[in-house]
């Protein structure tokens, strides 16, 4: 892959997790959860370095052991339930660039998406790099929506009302345009946007479509974790 910008891979992993305590270092298929994302980033070959932003000593040590850099711990105010992701990214980029010089783009990889592949990472970064002109927009991974918005409802005065109106609700499925959902697996954003803590998803954002349900899995609950373990077992049994 030629003419790629200098990309910093960033894996944000705070120590606190209420639904799945210590989630980011729980063993999945014999590897800590965060290791899956670090290894995919390293394997992709499109990142200058892989940086982990964490407030937790054990997560930091685990990440260093598998090839990521963790030169500092995240400030406590950026490790709360309410801390905005974009502020975490801005802090990480500022600290990194102070020591290592500017990067052109940031590749955000959430550790809760363990099955996103190195190939998909390469594809998303390539999609970012291939934009014409000097100003690039963010690229975010999406998956086919599990339920089309035409078939979802809002409550109005106690009654069900189709989100996109009755006309779309009564349309045949083949007449509806494809719908997609953010899956949280891959974000590629300009470093200048990160420095300014701008929202990643805003007008102009580009999609990177991932059709694999396994790759798109985002672990948030115990049921998600059990499904991830099933996917690992299924792969091992092949």
C-alpha positions, 0 to 999 in steps of 0.5 A: 500500500503506497502513499499512506499518511502517517497513521497513529493507532490508538486503543482506548482502554480504561480500567473501569467497566460496570457490566463486565468488570476488568473487561479489557483484560479478560481472557478471550481464546487464551488472550487478553481482550485488548491483545486482539486489537493491538495485534490486528493493528500491528499486523495491518502494517499501516500504523506508525505505532500502536498507542494504548490510552489507559488509566490502569497499571495492569492494562498498561503492562498487558499492552506493553507485553504484546507490542503496544506503547503506553508511555503514560497513564490517562488522567483520572478526569478522562477515565470516568463513565462520562468522559467524552471519547473525543477528549480522550483522543485529543489528549492522547494525540497531544501527548504522543505528538509532543514526543514523536512529532505530528501524525496525519491521521488517527486510527481508533480501535476499540478493544471491545471489537476483537474480531475486526481483522488486519485486512479491514483495518488496511481497507479503512485506512486505504479508503481514508488515504484515497480521498482526493484533495488535501482535506480528508474526512473521517472514515467509520466502519458500518454494518447492515442495520439489524432492523431497517429504520422504516420498521422502527417506531416512536411513541406519539401520545401512547401510539406507535408511529413509524420512525420514517412514516407510514408510507415507508413502513408499508413499502416492500423490503426490496423497495427500501434503500439499504440501511447501516449502523455504526459498529464501533470497530474502526474509525480513521480521522484526521489528526487535526480533527483530533487535536481540536476535539471535533466530533468524528461522525458529522456531515461528510463522514465516509463509510467503510462497510463490514458485512461480517457479523463476527467482525462487527461484534462489539462486546458490551454485555455478558451475552456479547461476551458469551457470543464472542467465546462461541465464535472463538470455539467455532473457529478453533473447531474448524 
